[in-house]
Amino acid sequence: MLRYIAFFILFCITLFANEIEVTVIYGDYTPSKVVTTTYKDGTTALELLKQVCVVETSTKGKFTFVRSIDGVKSEVGKMGWFYLIDGESVHKMAENYILDGAKSMIWILKVEACY
């Protein structure tokens, strides 16, 4: 009986979790990190990133910026962390973007477009 209960619990967890591939591109010389994981409905992009990486953020006004992923830091006005969901830019702060059925999330350290 206990075996059936454990199976049912595992089935329910799997049923209500979404699978996603998270990729982090650290820059020119650091290898990328690729992790396949799951998330629950209502999870934000920032929450998921914090589940798979060591993340440092800073707040400016009402905005939260990712400043470091796994020790690789952004440089204000030069290089910044940007993210894509299912290959598309979402134009929202990661703390506000709800992963609604997303299958991939990519974080990239790249030259900032605006200063």
ROVEXTOR-306715 format. One record per residue: z, x, y of N, C-alpha, C in turn. Coordinates in Angstrom, 3 decimals. Layout:
BEGIN
{atom {Z, X, Y}, {Z, X, Y}, {Z, X, Y}}
...
% end
This chain:
BEGIN
{atom {0.000, 0.823, -1.194}, {0.000, 0.000, 0.000}, {0.000, 0.869, 1.260}}
{atom {0.803, 1.922, 1.234}, {0.883, 2.825, 2.386}, {-0.469, 3.470, 2.669}}
{atom {-1.208, 3.771, 1.619}, {-2.534, 4.363, 1.761}, {-3.479, 3.411, 2.509}}
{atom {-3.407, 2.115, 2.219}, {-4.257, 1.124, 2.892}, {-3.891, 0.977, 4.361}}
{atom {-2.608, 1.037, 4.652}, {-2.162, 0.950, 6.047}, {-2.662, 2.157, 6.830}}
{atom {-2.539, 3.344, 6.254}, {-3.021, 4.564, 6.917}, {-4.529, 4.491, 7.139}}
{atom {-5.263, 4.018, 6.151}, {-6.714, 3.871, 6.292}, {-7.049, 2.887, 7.405}}
{atom {-6.345, 1.760, 7.465}, {-6.589, 0.744, 8.492}, {-6.322, 1.306, 9.886}}
{atom {-5.240, 2.047, 10.049}, {-4.918, 2.647, 11.353}, {-6.006, 3.630, 11.760}}
{atom {-6.420, 4.496, 10.853}, {-7.486, 5.456, 11.141}, {-8.788, 4.738, 11.482}}
{atom {-9.098, 3.681, 10.768}, {-10.299, 2.892, 11.038}, {-10.249, 2.295, 12.440}}
{atom {-9.115, 1.739, 12.825}, {-8.977, 1.126, 14.154}, {-9.108, 2.162, 15.262}}
{atom {-8.513, 3.328, 15.070}, {-8.624, 4.394, 16.072}, {-10.080, 4.798, 16.236}}
{atom {-10.781, 4.962, 15.135}, {-12.192, 5.338, 15.174}, {-13.046, 4.239, 15.790}}
{atom {-12.718, 3.007, 15.489}, {-13.489, 1.872, 15.988}, {-13.420, 1.760, 17.508}}
{atom {-12.262, 2.062, 18.090}, {-12.075, 1.886, 19.524}, {-12.203, 3.183, 20.313}}
{atom {-12.677, 4.232, 19.695}, {-12.876, 5.508, 20.384}, {-14.371, 5.777, 20.501}}
{atom {-14.749, 6.370, 21.613}, {-16.142, 6.740, 21.860}, {-16.292, 8.239, 21.633}}
{atom {-17.338, 8.651, 20.920}, {-17.580, 10.076, 20.703}, {-18.418, 10.625, 21.853}}
{atom {-18.086, 11.842, 22.282}, {-18.795, 12.480, 23.390}, {-18.851, 13.985, 23.157}}
{atom {-19.940, 14.588, 23.624}, {-20.069, 16.048, 23.600}, {-19.819, 16.563, 25.014}}
{atom {-18.852, 17.463, 25.136}, {-18.507, 18.061, 26.427}, {-18.991, 19.506, 26.425}}
{atom {-19.804, 19.856, 27.420}, {-20.324, 21.217, 27.567}, {-19.850, 21.771, 28.898}}
{atom {-19.377, 23.026, 28.880}, {-18.989, 23.708, 30.115}, {-19.846, 24.958, 30.231}}
{atom {-20.555, 25.079, 31.360}, {-21.399, 26.248, 31.632}, {-20.696, 27.039, 32.722}}
{atom {-20.129, 28.194, 32.333}, {-19.251, 28.965, 33.208}, {-19.978, 29.820, 34.235}}
{atom {-21.237, 30.031, 34.078}, {-21.964, 30.904, 34.995}, {-22.844, 31.865, 34.225}}
{atom {-23.316, 32.900, 34.907}, {-24.311, 33.817, 34.350}, {-23.863, 34.560, 33.097}}
{atom {-22.626, 35.053, 33.082}, {-22.251, 35.985, 32.020}, {-21.219, 35.452, 31.040}}
{atom {-20.725, 34.244, 31.261}, {-19.720, 33.695, 30.366}, {-20.359, 32.650, 29.461}}
{atom {-20.155, 32.765, 28.165}, {-20.766, 31.802, 27.248}, {-20.290, 30.377, 27.519}}
{atom {-21.111, 29.439, 27.177}, {-20.770, 28.026, 27.338}, {-19.804, 27.577, 26.256}}
{atom {-19.055, 26.559, 26.579}, {-18.136, 25.925, 25.635}, {-18.711, 24.549, 25.310}}
{atom {-18.776, 24.216, 24.030}, {-19.264, 22.904, 23.610}, {-18.227, 22.315, 22.656}}
{atom {-17.746, 21.126, 23.002}, {-16.720, 20.457, 22.213}, {-17.150, 19.010, 21.982}}
{atom {-17.075, 18.564, 20.745}, {-17.285, 17.147, 20.453}, {-15.911, 16.527, 20.257}}
{atom {-15.658, 15.440, 20.986}, {-14.349, 14.794, 20.947}, {-14.528, 13.292, 21.111}}
{atom {-13.436, 12.577, 21.188}, {-13.485, 11.133, 21.410}, {-12.649, 10.782, 22.631}}
{atom {-12.936, 9.620, 23.196}, {-12.153, 9.118, 24.327}, {-12.031, 7.606, 24.216}}
{atom {-10.974, 7.090, 24.815}, {-10.742, 5.645, 24.829}, {-11.415, 5.030, 26.044}}
{atom {-11.722, 3.752, 25.966}, {-12.264, 3.033, 27.117}, {-11.309, 3.187, 28.297}}
{atom {-11.866, 3.369, 29.485}, {-11.057, 3.528, 30.687}, {-10.743, 4.966, 31.044}}
{atom {-11.138, 5.923, 30.194}, {-10.903, 7.342, 30.460}, {-11.838, 7.818, 31.563}}
{atom {-11.315, 8.637, 32.482}, {-12.156, 9.191, 33.544}, {-12.737, 10.530, 33.108}}
{atom {-13.758, 10.972, 33.829}, {-14.379, 12.275, 33.549}, {-13.357, 13.398, 33.694}}
{atom {-12.490, 13.306, 34.696}, {-11.481, 14.347, 34.902}, {-10.442, 14.338, 33.787}}
{atom {-10.008, 13.169, 33.355}, {-9.041, 13.089, 32.257}, {-9.605, 13.715, 30.986}}
{atom {-10.861, 13.427, 30.688}, {-11.476, 13.987, 29.487}, {-11.614, 15.501, 29.599}}
{atom {-12.024, 15.986, 30.770}, {-12.130, 17.432, 30.969}, {-10.788, 18.104, 30.701}}
{atom {-9.710, 17.499, 31.185}, {-8.367, 18.060, 30.985}, {-7.934, 18.018, 29.523}}
{atom {-8.534, 17.151, 28.725}, {-8.213, 17.099, 27.298}, {-8.804, 18.281, 26.539}}
{atom {-9.924, 18.826, 27.031}, {-10.621, 19.873, 26.273}, {-10.600, 21.240, 26.948}}
{atom {-10.130, 21.316, 28.194}, {-10.107, 22.582, 28.934}, {-8.813, 22.691, 29.741}}
{atom {-8.513, 23.909, 30.162}, {-7.430, 24.128, 31.120}, {-8.051, 23.968, 32.500}}
{atom {-7.557, 23.005, 33.271}, {-8.186, 22.628, 34.536}, {-7.187, 22.747, 35.682}}
{atom {-7.638, 23.359, 36.780}, {-6.865, 23.373, 38.024}, {-7.633, 22.551, 39.045}}
{atom {-6.905, 21.711, 39.782}, {-7.522, 20.891, 40.819}, {-6.806, 21.115, 42.144}}
{atom {-7.452, 20.700, 43.217}, {-6.803, 20.667, 44.529}, {-7.204, 19.361, 45.196}}
{atom {-6.337, 18.892, 46.059}, {-6.579, 17.627, 46.745}, {-6.790, 17.891, 48.221}}
{atom {-7.803, 17.262, 48.771}, {-8.079, 17.334, 50.203}, {-8.293, 15.899, 50.667}}
{atom {-7.341, 15.381, 51.438}, {-7.402, 13.977, 51.817}, {-7.266, 13.115, 50.582}}
{atom {-8.210, 12.209, 50.391}, {-8.167, 11.334, 49.219}, {-9.011, 11.850, 48.055}}
{atom {-9.526, 13.071, 48.176}, {-10.414, 13.622, 47.156}, {-9.721, 14.696, 46.329}}
{atom {-9.999, 14.713, 45.028}, {-9.503, 15.748, 44.126}, {-10.695, 16.562, 43.647}}
{atom {-10.609, 17.877, 43.840}, {-11.693, 18.782, 43.465}, {-11.272, 19.643, 42.280}}
{atom {-12.193, 19.877, 41.350}, {-11.950, 20.812, 40.251}, {-12.154, 22.208, 40.811}}
{atom {-11.113, 23.026, 40.756}, {-11.165, 24.384, 41.307}, {-11.302, 25.457, 40.233}}
{atom {-10.879, 25.126, 39.003}, {-10.938, 26.119, 37.934}, {-11.020, 25.404, 36.590}}
{atom {-11.884, 25.919, 35.722}, {-11.972, 25.446, 34.342}, {-11.823, 26.657, 33.442}}
{atom {-10.814, 26.616, 32.577}, {-10.520, 27.719, 31.651}, {-10.423, 29.059, 32.379}}
{atom {-9.855, 29.044, 33.587}, {-9.650, 30.269, 34.358}, {-10.841, 30.709, 35.185}}
{atom {-11.971, 30.021, 35.075}, {-13.159, 30.361, 35.868}, {-13.103, 29.526, 37.142}}
{atom {-12.913, 30.216, 38.270}, {-12.653, 29.535, 39.541}, {-13.904, 29.320, 40.372}}
{atom {-13.866, 28.230, 41.126}, {-14.908, 27.978, 42.123}, {-14.574, 28.787, 43.374}}
{atom {-15.552, 28.958, 44.259}, {-15.347, 29.612, 45.549}, {-15.830, 28.651, 46.620}}
{atom {-14.895, 28.144, 47.425}, {-15.242, 27.159, 48.449}, {-16.348, 27.706, 49.339}}
{atom {-17.404, 26.923, 49.503}, {-18.537, 27.317, 50.331}, {-19.568, 28.171, 49.620}}
{atom {-19.276, 28.569, 48.372}, {-20.220, 29.408, 47.623}, {-20.583, 28.786, 46.278}}
{atom {-19.609, 28.724, 45.385}, {-19.833, 28.199, 44.033}, {-18.862, 27.049, 43.793}}
{atom {-19.345, 25.989, 43.154}, {-18.482, 24.848, 42.870}, {-18.755, 24.266, 41.500}}
{atom {-17.785, 23.505, 41.000}, {-17.929, 22.818, 39.725}, {-18.559, 21.455, 39.949}}
{atom {-19.630, 21.189, 39.233}, {-20.346, 19.919, 39.299}, {-20.462, 19.376, 37.881}}
{atom {-20.640, 18.072, 37.757}, {-20.766, 17.514, 36.407}, {-21.889, 16.490, 36.312}}
{atom {-22.394, 16.354, 35.094}, {-23.440, 15.388, 34.756}, {-22.931, 14.516, 33.611}}
{atom {-23.277, 13.253, 33.645}, {-22.968, 12.340, 32.549}, {-24.294, 11.881, 31.952}}
{atom {-24.449, 12.103, 30.667}, {-25.698, 11.768, 29.966}, {-26.907, 12.342, 30.699}}
{atom {-26.748, 13.574, 31.225}, {-27.839, 14.287, 31.879}, {-28.111, 13.890, 33.313}}
{atom {-27.310, 12.990, 33.867}, {-27.544, 12.491, 35.225}, {-26.351, 12.783, 36.132}}
{atom {-26.637, 13.101, 37.398}, {-25.589, 13.225, 38.403}, {-25.095, 11.822, 38.737}}
{atom {-23.784, 11.652, 38.834}, {-23.242, 10.303, 39.050}, {-22.756, 10.072, 40.478}}
{atom {-22.692, 11.105, 41.295}, {-22.322, 10.996, 42.708}, {-20.965, 10.326, 42.914}}
{atom {-19.999, 10.647, 42.058}, {-18.628, 10.158, 42.179}, {-17.682, 11.290, 41.843}}
{atom {-16.513, 11.259, 42.451}, {-15.487, 12.232, 42.091}, {-15.111, 11.996, 40.626}}
{atom {-14.852, 13.068, 39.891}, {-14.569, 12.967, 38.455}, {-13.343, 12.111, 38.166}}
{atom {-12.377, 12.103, 39.085}, {-11.178, 11.299, 38.872}, {-11.467, 9.798, 38.994}}
{atom {-12.603, 9.446, 39.581}, {-12.965, 8.040, 39.779}, {-14.062, 7.555, 38.842}}
{atom {-14.687, 8.463, 38.103}, {-15.793, 8.064, 37.229}, {-15.252, 7.675, 35.851}}
{atom {-15.395, 6.412, 35.500}, {-14.963, 5.911, 34.193}, {-16.089, 6.138, 33.184}}
{atom {-15.747, 6.792, 32.080}, {-16.723, 7.057, 31.020}, {-16.938, 5.771, 30.232}}
{atom {-17.982, 5.070, 30.532}, {-18.270, 3.786, 29.905}, {-19.412, 3.961, 28.910}}
{atom {-19.079, 4.371, 27.693}, {-20.101, 4.565, 26.671}, {-20.867, 5.871, 26.793}}
{atom {-20.411, 6.778, 27.642}, {-21.098, 8.063, 27.831}, {-21.100, 8.861, 26.533}}
{atom {-22.202, 9.561, 26.284}, {-22.352, 10.372, 25.074}, {-22.295, 11.871, 25.355}}
{atom {-22.515, 12.269, 26.624}, {-22.417, 13.697, 26.960}, {-21.885, 13.873, 28.375}}
{atom {-21.116, 14.940, 28.556}, {-20.603, 15.327, 29.868}, {-20.782, 16.835, 29.976}}
{atom {-21.459, 17.281, 31.035}, {-21.713, 18.706, 31.250}, {-21.078, 19.109, 32.574}}
{atom {-20.281, 20.170, 32.545}, {-19.709, 20.757, 33.761}, {-20.390, 22.095, 33.995}}
{atom {-20.852, 22.324, 35.229}, {-21.626, 23.518, 35.570}, {-21.036, 24.164, 36.816}}
{atom {-20.816, 25.473, 36.763}, {-20.437, 26.232, 37.953}, {-21.730, 26.695, 38.601}}
{atom {-22.013, 26.201, 39.805}, {-23.276, 26.549, 40.452}, {-23.096, 26.649, 41.957}}
{atom {-24.133, 27.136, 42.633}, {-24.121, 27.276, 44.088}, {-23.953, 25.894, 44.698}}
{atom {-23.015, 25.797, 45.646}, {-22.786, 24.518, 46.315}, {-23.971, 24.167, 47.199}}
{atom {-24.347, 22.909, 47.189}, {-25.493, 22.450, 47.972}, {-25.122, 22.194, 49.424}}
{atom {-23.862, 21.841, 49.678}, {-23.446, 21.580, 51.062}, {-22.171, 22.367, 51.358}}
{atom {-22.048, 22.805, 52.577}, {-20.911, 23.652, 52.961}, {-20.009, 22.949, 53.925}}
% end
